[in-house]
Amino acid sequence: MKTISELNHSITNLKELATGIATDDFFQEAAELSTKLSTGKFYLVVVGIFKRGKSTLINALLGKPLAPVAVTPLTAIVTLFEYGKPSAEIYFTTGEKKTVGVSNVEEYISEEKNPDNAKNVSLVKIFDDNPLLQNITLVDTPGIGSVLEHNTKATYSFVPKIDAALFVLSADTPMSKQDAEFLRELKSAVPKIIYLLNKADLLSPNELQKMLAYNKQTIQTVLANGNESIELLVVSAKQFSDNGNTESHIPLLKNKIEQLATIEKDELIFQSGLSRFKSLTAQLETLLKLKLEALQSPVQQLEEKRAALQQATATMFTNKDEFDILIKGRIKQLQTRIEAEVNKESRTIQQQMQLQLGEQSEIIMQQLRQNGSNSVQLAWSKNIVAQFEKLQAKLETDTRSTFKSLLEHYSSQSQTFVNELSKNLSALMGFDFNLLIGNFDLNVYSSFYFHTQANVSVPDLEKNFLYRLLPASLVKQKVMDGMRKSVDEIIVANTAGMIYDLTYRIQESFRKFSYDLNIKLQLLLKNMEQIIAQTLEEKSKTEINQETEIQLLKEKMKAIEELKNK
């Protein structure tokens, strides 16, 4: 396949091969992809973690406040900006659609006015006559890693539909592990990414250059592209929206987007479409293999599998609340243990630092005179941070191990739904529960930065004339008191930050694990139940018909291989 037309033809063939096998979700996804390819709809999506200024950026590009900008997270609604007469359409999970004024959109996508998406909104479209939208659909996504769990799900679920992305970082916050993890996910699915550093007006030129260098290096590391140059475009969306300042580089970004939409559009639509086609092909292959295995199994064995599957399903829904209570209790214990361990190690670090301050007071006074207070404070801060980094690495390793053991314990020994499902699914189709256990990853959510600056200032002896007049013993006492307070403040800040970071990431990672578990198992159960039911019905027919069906399945699998190789 080399063209969009050929790809669309392959999707039609894939749908024909899926007839009688795949679920409605499969056909809906295939139909949506086919329509997107036929119409040439180009999705340019603004993505990034919470509070990077994505909505403000969209408003700057469109020249008017169309995207609601909230202090608190918006709810999990993906919002599309398309060309047309100014208005908005609200799509609901029920299939209904409602037309409203643009000013009323916040009623449906604000967490405050639509908490937990109680209004069951599935999608919002905002129409505007801005020329930029004639060739693209601009998409605003909920922030990754906001305090709302469902926001992250909404953004991740939209990733496969993206043709190109504006990946937004913020100048006031270095690129985090969370940014990095999402970028890896994005890069594997999206053919074109434009990297932006927003809020550039918050930094001085020198600070901005340092932040640019750090983020470029981090992006190169994430993408594993060696010394390949990374273009990180500096913008200030708010500065442009407030006063139209051209130094904000928004006009330059608009020019890049317009070039993208005219020169690379078709190729990017083809690449993203091909990726989604491959995903659909893999889904259908799995279903065909399950169907073939079921057809070749004796009726009695198939009946036993069906009964076991139904029991596993019933157990899952009956005992799910019990499992959640048990697992959340153990997670709370894990978080409490981490908090106690961090506090204990923090006290040890504090004692060591205070002891070293006492032992090295003369050396410190000499360094202060030679190098100044900023240099001395920074050196001690780095020493403290190095010890906290070792502690963090140890706790992360221990936490992953503990959490995996926790899940394996319930998988193998408890009588909760996890035990029943892992046992029955493994017996049924070789489904391995350990594949889901492996999804627990502390790197998915990371918001912690080490603190190296204290609010307590140590006097600069060479610049402060007053200290030249005071007795040396008094000067030393005041300086060392400042150093002790500075060290204590940095230790306290890092202790609190680490406790929050690790306990938060444990909670969020478990939510992701729980989400993956529920979604994947429910989909698997649904497909297996359907396949077993269909196969039992077919096995009531003559043996010749069964052999014919087996042969047909094999031919379909061969046809899929041919589609993949086109």
N, C-alpha and C positions, 0 to 999 in steps of 0.2 A: 504494500500500500504506500503510495507516494502522494496522493492528493486527498482532499477532504471528501470529494465525491466517492472515491474508492473506499475510504474508511466508512462512509455512511452506508455503502452497499454491503460491506462486511458486517455492520451492525444489524442490517436487515436479515442477513443470513444467520447471524447468531441468534436472533429472536426466533427464527424458524426452527433452529436446532433446539431451542429451549422450550418449545411448545410441549406441554404435558409434563414437564420436569420442574421448571423454575416457578418461584412464587410471584405474586403480583408486584412485590417490591423490585424484583429483578427487571420485570418488563417496564415498570415505571421509570427506573433509572435509565434503561436503554432508550426509551422513548424520549426522555428529557435530553439525553445526549444527542440523539438523532436530530431533534428540533434545533438544538443549539448549533450544530454543525450546518444545518440547512439554512438557517437565518443569519449565520455569521456573527452571532452575538459574542462580543468580546468582553470578558470579565477582568477588570483591573481592580484588584482588591487591596485595600489599605489594612495592613495587619501589624500587630505588635502587642506587647503586653499592656496591661492597664495603665492609664495616665501617661501615655507617650504623646498625646495631643493629636490622635488620629482624626477625630471629628472636626477639630479646629483646622486641620490640614485640608480636609475635604471642603470646608466652607471657604477657605482661602482660594482653593483651585476653582471653585464655582462662583466666587465673588459675592456670595450672599449666605446668611446663616440658615442653611437648609438642614444640616445635621445637628441635632440637639447636643449641646456640650454640657456635661453634668459633672458636678463635684463628686457625686457618688456614682457607682457603676450603673450603666444602663442594663436592662434585662437582656435575656439571651435571644435577641431578634436580629437577624442579618437584614441590613437595609440596603436596597438597590437604588441608585440614582440613574434614571434613564431620560432620554430626550423626549420631550413632549410638552403639552400645555401644562403650566404650573398647577399641580394637584398632587394628591397622594392616594395610594390604594393599600388597604389593609387586608391581608389574606389570613384566613383562620384555618385551624386544623380540621374544622368541620367541612372545609371545601367552600365556604362562603367567602364573599369579597365585599368590601365596603369602601366607598370613595369619601375622602375627607379633605379638609383644607390642610395645607402644609403645616400651619401653625398648630394643628391638633394632633400631629404625629406623636408628640411626647406622651400623650394620653395612653399610647399603646406600647411604647418601647422604653418608658421610664420605669425603673424598678420601684420608685416611690408610688407611681400611679397605676402600675400593673405588676405588683409583687409576685415573684415566682411565675410570671407569665400566666396569671390567673385568668386572663381573657382569652387564652389559647390562640395567640397570634403566631402564625408560622412564618410570615414574611411580610416586609413592608417595601413598597415601591414609591419613591418620590420622583415626580416628573418635573423637568425644568427645561427651558429653551436655550440653555447655555450651549454654544457651539461645540464645546469640548465633549459633550455627551452624544454628539451625532454619530461618532464611530466607536464609542466605548460605553460600557455600563460600569459606573464607578460603584464600588461596594464598601460599605462600612461594616466592620465585624466587631462583636463584643470583645472586650479586652481579655487576652490570655492571662490567667493567673490572678484575676480579680478576686475579691472575697466571695463572689458568687460562683459556685461550682458549675452551674448550668451555662454560664458564659463561655467557659473554656470548651465545653462540649460543642456548643453551637459553632464556634470558630473552627475547631478541628474537623467537624463534619463537613464544612464548606470547602476545606482545602483542596480536595480532588477536582473541584469545579473551576479552579482558578487558572486563567491563561497567563496572567502576569501579576506581580505583586509589588506594592510599595511597602518595604519592610522598614518600619519606623522605630528608630532609637531616639533617646532623649539626651540632650547635652548635659542636663543636670544630674544624670545617673549613668555610671559606666555600664557597658553591656554585661548582663548577668548570665548565670548558668541557665536561667529560665529562658532568656532571649536565645541563648545558644541552642538549647534543646528544640525550641520551636523552629529555629532557622533550619536545623537538620531535617525536621519533618517537612518543612516548606520546600527545601531544595530538592528533596526526593520526589516531589509531586508537581512542582511548578517549573515550567521551562524558562521563565524570565523573572528576575528579581532586581528591582532598583532599590538601592540602600540609601536611606535618608537619616540625617542627624537633625532632629527638630529642636526647637527652643534654643537656637544658637545665640540669640540675643542675651541669654542669661550669663554668658561667660565672657571674660576678657579675651582678646586675641591670643594671648599666650596660653591661657587655660584651654581655649578651644582647640588649638593645635595639639596640645597634649592629649585631649580627649579623642580627637580624630585619630591620632597615631595609635592609641590604645585600642579603640574599637576596630580599626582596620586590621590590626594584628590579630585581634580576637576572631574576627570574621574569617580571616585566612586560616587560622587554626581550626575553626569549626568546619570549614569547607575542605580542609586538607588539600589546599591547592598550592602549597609551597610559597614561592615568591611571586605568584601571579598577582598583578595589580588589582586592587579593590577600589572602585569608585564609590565614595561615601559623600553624597551630595548634602551640603550644609543648607538648611532652610530655617526660617522662623515664621511659622504660619500665623501666630498671633500678631507679630509685628506687622505683617502684611495686611491682615484683616483690620487692624486698628488704624493704620495710616497709609497703607498702600506702598510702603517702603520697598523699593526695588532691590535694595541690598539684602532683602529677605530671601532672594533667589527663587521665589515662587514662579515668576515668569519663566525662568530657566527650566524649572521642573515641568511647567505646562508645555513648553516647547519639546521636551524629551518625550512626554506622553503623546503628543500629537504625532511626532515622528514614529513612535512605536505603533500607533494605531494605523498609520498609513503604509509603513514599510514592512513591519514584521508581523502584522496582525494575523494574516492567513496561516503563516507558518506556526505561530504560537498556538492558535486555535487547533491546528492539526496535532501538534505535539501533546497538548493537554488532553485532547480527545482520544488520542492513541493510548495514553496512559489509562484513562477511564475504561477504554475498550479492553485493554489487557486485564484489568481488574475484573470486569464482567466475565471475560473468558475463563479466568481462574475460578470464579464462583461456579460457573456452569460445569466445568470439568469436575469439581468436587462433588457436585450433585449427581452427575452421571456415574461417577465411581461408586457413590453410595447406592444408587439405584441398581447398578450392575451387581454389586455385592449382595444386595437384598434379593434380587431375582435368582441368584445362584445358590441361595440358602434354602434348606428344607423348610416346608411350611411350619412344622412344629417349632423349629428353632426360631423362625421369624415371629411366630405367635409369642414365644417366650420373651423375645427381644421387645416386642410391642408392649407386653405387660410390664416388663421391667422399666421401659421408657415412661409409661404412664405413671408408674409408681414413683419414679424419680421426679417427674414433673410435679406430682401431687405433693411429694415430700418437700420439694423446693419452696413451693408457695406456702405450705403449712408451717414449716419450721424457719422460714426466713427471718421473722422478727426475733425468734429466739437466738438465731445465729448472730444477728446484728448486735444484740445486747451483749452476748458473750465476747465477740471480737472487739467491740468498742470498749468494753471493760478492760480487756487486756492491753489495748492501745493506750488507754488512759494510764494504766500501770507503767507502760513503757515510757510514756511522756514524763510521768512523775519521777521515774528512775533517772532519766536523762537530766532533768532539772536538778536533782540532788547531786548527781555526779559532776555536772558543770559547776555548781556552787562549791562543791568540795575541792575540785581542782583549782577553781578560782581563788579560794582561800590559800591554797598551797602556793600558787603563783604570787599572790599578794605578799605572803610572808617572805618568800624568796627575794622579791624585788625590794621590800623594805629593808631586809638584812643586807642586801648588796648596796643599797643607798648609804646605809650606815658605814659599811666597810670601805666604800669608795668615795666618801665625801670629799676628801682632799683632791682626788683625781678629777672629780666632777667640777669642783671650784676652778681648777686649772683649765679644764676644757671650756668652761663657760667664758673665761677671760680670753681664751685663744680663738674659739669658734663661734661664740654667741649662744644665746639661750635656745633659739629655734633649732639649731643643729643638734644640741645636746638632748632636748626633749624628743626630737624625731628619732634619734638613735635608741633611746629607751623605749619609745613607742613601738619601734620595729621589733625590739627584743620581746616585748609583751605579745605582740601579734604573732610572732613566730611560735611561741608556746601555745597560743590559742589555736593556731592552724594545726599543730600536731594533735591537740585535743579533739578538734573538729573531725579530722581524718579518722582518728580512732573511733569516735562515737558513731560516725556514719557507717563505718565497716561493721561495728557491733550491732547497730540498729538494723541494717539490711539482713544480717544473719539471724537476729532475734525475730524479725518480722516473718522471714521465710519459714523459720522453725515453727512459729506460731500458726501460720496457715497450714503447714504440713501436719501439725498436730491435730488440728480439727479435720483435716482431710482424711487422716488415717485412723483416728481413734474415737472422735466424738460421733454421736448419732444424729448430728444436725444435717441439714440438707446438703452441705458440702461433701460430707462423707458419702451420702447416698448417691449424689450426682457423680462424684469422681469414680466411685466403684462401678455404678451402672453404665456410665458412658464409656468407661474404659473397656468393660466387657462387651458393650454393644458394637462400637465402631472403632475401637482403639483410640478414643479421645483421651488426651493426656492433660490432666488437671495441672500438672507442673508447668505447662506452657503459660497458664494464666498466672500462676504464682510468680513467674519470672517477670511479670509486668510491674511489680513493685519497684519503683526506682526513685531514690531520693533526689536525683538530679533533675527530675521533671519540674519541681517547684523550688526555686532558690531566690530568696530576696535579701539575704544577709550580706552585709559588708563590714569588714573589720574597721573599728574606730581607731584612728591614730592621732586625733587632735583632742586636746583637753581645753576646757574653758578657763582653767587655772593657768595663769601666765607666770613663768619664772623670769625674774628681772634680768635684763642684759647689763652686766656689771660695767662694761666699757662705756655704754651710752648713758647710763643713769648717774648723773653727777652726785646725787645725794648719797649714794652708796660708797662714794669715795671718802665721804666725811665721817661715816659711821665706823665704830670699832669693828675689826675683822671678825671677831667672834659673833657679833650681832648680825653682821651681813651673812655670815655662813649659816646661822640659825634660820634667818628669813628665807634664804635661797633653798636650803634643804627642806624647810616646811613646804615651800612651793612645789618642789620636786615630788615630795611624798604625796601631796594632794593631787598633783597632776597624774602621777602613776596610779593612784587609787581610782581616780575618775575614769581613766582609760580602761582599767581592769573591770570596773563596775559596768561601763557601757558595753564592753565586749561580752561580758557574762550575760547581761540581759538580752543583748542581741542574739547571741548563740542559742540561748534557751528558747527564745521566740522562734528563731529560724528553724531549728530542728523539730520542735514540737509542731509547728505549722506545717512543715514539709511531710512529717509523718501522717498528719491528718489528711492533707490534700492528696498524698500519694495513695492512701487507703481509699479515698473517694474515687480516684481514678481506677484503682484495682477493682473496687466494687462495681463501678460503672461497666468496665470491660467484662467482668464476670457475668453480670446480669444480661447485658446486650448480646454477648457472644453465645451464652448458654441458651437464652430464649430463642435466638435465631436457629441455633443448631437443633434444639428440641423440635421446633416448628418444622424444619426441613426433614428431619428424620421421621417424625410422626407422619408427615404427608407421604414420604417415599414408602414407608412400611405399609401404610394403609393402601396405597395404590398397588403395591406389589402383591399384597395378599389378595386383592380383588382380581388381579391379573392371573395369579396362580390358580384361581378357581376355573380358569379356562383350560383348554386342551394343552398338552405338552408341546404340540407343534407351534401354537401361538406364543408360548413362553420362549421357545427357541428363536422364534422370529423376532420377539422383542429384544432378546439378548443380542442378536445379530444387529438389530437396528441401533441399539445403544453403542455397540462397538463401531458401527459406521459413523455415528454422530461424533464419537471421540476422535476418530480419524479425520473427520471433516473439520473439527476444531483445530487440530494440529495443522491442517492445510491453511486455515484462516490465519493462524498465528505466523506462518512462514511466508505469507504474501508480502 
